[in-house]
């Protein structure tokens, strides 16, 4: 049997820990480090380790939807 492909959702720097913790408790995901190149302001081509959620495609689509709603609520539209 083939291994099912896993997908990542990288959390932007500054994402509140409470939102990440809620996602970890609510969904069947694994929290992983992802090395990403950032290009904004004075961080052009700066590489940073970012936190990401990893899981199956159907779960990650739900995680993305939940994450967007939680961020919108946090920043107050």
Secondary structure as UniProt FT lines:
FT   STRAND          6..10
FT   TURN            13..14
FT   HELIX           17..26
FT   STRAND          30..38
FT   TURN            41..42
FT   TURN            44..45
FT   STRAND          46..56
FT   HELIX           57..75
//
